[in-house]
């Protein structure tokens, strides 16, 4: 385990939900495990007027509600909270950043040298402005005297290919790539990281992990909630930008990458980049055939009325924003040539689940009347684990094949499983960029997504299919799956049916 | 499902233990499931004087004690028992077989045509004599008028290569190969048959099933009991003849055979024969290095004294008969070239278990500090099932690998699992020889075993290692395993330790 340098974390946009719900609780959980450096402090920066004490009270509530370690000794929390400070500034005003510098000097009055993590939990339009303003205060330069400076940037990283490129360019005026940590909290999940361990620490899966043995790959990430109070943001974004471009393509990268030669950030990021660069570009005609978009409509689930998307707060009454996307793609390389890959994500689906389903090809020759479906399901959330489906002999005379399965669940491991933010904050403190997205990967993912954005914009006749809230999206999504009678793997049934069940 | 012809089963040696404990209970269990033909009867033949009624009483007790269906309606048993008859003859007297013919005419007085299964549960020296005597009565010829005639022969089939060849030759004077059913009750076990389904109904295991991915294969069959009251027989036989030559090589055949092109008796038996013919012959020098033999000695398990083998009833005081064999072998073919295969069997080991352990090679490149052991354990008995060991990510920072496993157990299937004898008797009634051993396979297995027998006979200096009853045999057996610090997979600890446990 690497030693963790003393460091200070400065959160911009600290009065927001993320800080209270995720960041401070994650830092507290790290603290409880003794994984924070000996000297650390946290400075919240935002427009809202708080005193240090008021802010401490605000985040104290958050820890008590959201920390995984909330059962811990209250004295530990008291001690932790003392390391938290707050500063109200107008983050859109360059001069105000002098106050940040002053406050930091005040906090770390004794140390000559200090390491800073800037956590940007602000609207994206402020990202490069904050970097610029910090630079003006001399707060981005790092050397042996000053200590290191790192910046964590929340999604969305760009709105399309051009804006992502522009943002990268702007940031590079003030920071080096090695200082920029583009966070994708999906990569912080244990089970996402386990994809690499599963593939590369075992000898038995990798030989099967290619077009020769795999029939198709499905990646699903569904949410059961709707847009809630984020209608204003979401209506300008949609599922393609919000989920596919980042989280789901990153998971795809982990699933399909070549083994790196060393297990280091850049070696791994080189390999996932190669996948993103090998994604077959859709032309605008393909989009209508390869991508299905949908939007949830009003429905009734167990007697309760669920709103349609267009009735949500801050959503345009005739919005065409997709709350569901399902698409088929190909990776044009030696390993995956010809293997269809299916990705879908949506809101107001029957359940919250993220899973990868690998369906293997049939046996080359059928010896038995029926043959077995071989599937490996990697459940990323919830109830993280693995399920392997195979055929066994049906007891009794003859040699009939019966579908069976075996599974492994992470909760069988009695150890503490850190949350995504814990893992990613700790990695940033250690200077490990493995689970952060590199500039070229971000751009490569946008390059894949851009033709879809363009086609939808240019061809309003491409349908936005309605689907009743609580169902698995438009039925047209099943038509994407190659092969007669084949459908997506459904982790559970539509809620508008009565007998919903979960398989894994 | 094939229709089952009406048939009559004639058991020679019917007063013995096998009939009471296994055969009649198995037939009753088939009867309960409606799997016996509409018209069937069973004739017990032996020296012991019984009337039909006495024999019925005798086997009725057996069914009540040993049947899997003993909880069934007692009226069903009553009805079943009425189909059982008995005839006392001197089975060593050719003329007495006329009585068998008469009794059968009596039983089946109404039918012109009848199908017979002769089940030989007698000492092996009588096998060909019974066949000859039946032939003299015209009872082995089969045609459309008479119905079919099949003969099931119990083990041991020969005492060495020469005697096995001789027995085959003699039987061929009276019966065709298609009439001879050499039973190996291990092949009747669901989980042994499942080996073929597991391998050939799934696409994901077969690509790994060769020397390229498999490091070694272990097959263990252990018994916790000693020789009990079979000391007289066993002392002239030993573990090599009693277990290795038949059961364990048959399991090896299933594990290592090429996929047949059709799932039919001869196609499958051709493939297992090819394995037996590819077993690398040991020369006499090899035997000392590749085979470890042992004999159990007196020990104390949980305060109870366990006899040594030489103190068992009917065992010679200076017997060198092996109650334990462990050996290393190679299959010289394209699939298995260079993969060491280890087989062991013994009595008075810590537990009764039969299992196949496939250890896969390490990853070709180690990306992580530690790498995972990939093992597939096929448990044939007891608690039949599968266990797959692999590595997963250890939760928390870094990418440490943690050994995990997932398993499947047959008892999760709620269906009735027929016993080996049920399955094999039913197969014989249906004329399916798949799970019976063909003459050439028997001889090929003896061909492999013969040099070991010869070496032991000719070189008395080859050690018989003692091992305390209740332990996993002589420690020298571990030296067979290629690779430093590697040992056999131990399903549980020695009983002479305190903390015995079972892994699967």
Interface residues (C-beta under 8 A of the other chain):
Chain A: X1 X35 X190 X193 X194 X196 X197 X198 X200 X201 X202 X203 X204 X205 X206 X207 X208 X213 X259 X260 X261 X262 X263 X360 X361 X362 X363 X364 X365 X367 X368 X370 X371 X372 X374 X386 X388 X390 X391 X392 X393 X394 X395 X396 X397 X398 X399 X401 X402 X404 X405 X406 X407 X408 X410 X412 X413 X415 X416 X417 X418 X423 X426 X427 X430
Chain B: X1 X35 X190 X193 X194 X196 X197 X198 X200 X201 X202 X203 X204 X205 X206 X207 X208 X213 X259 X260 X261 X262 X263 X360 X361 X362 X363 X364 X365 X367 X368 X370 X371 X372 X374 X386 X388 X390 X391 X392 X393 X394 X395 X396 X397 X398 X399 X401 X402 X404 X405 X406 X407 X408 X410 X412 X413 X415 X416 X417 X418 X423 X426 X427 X430
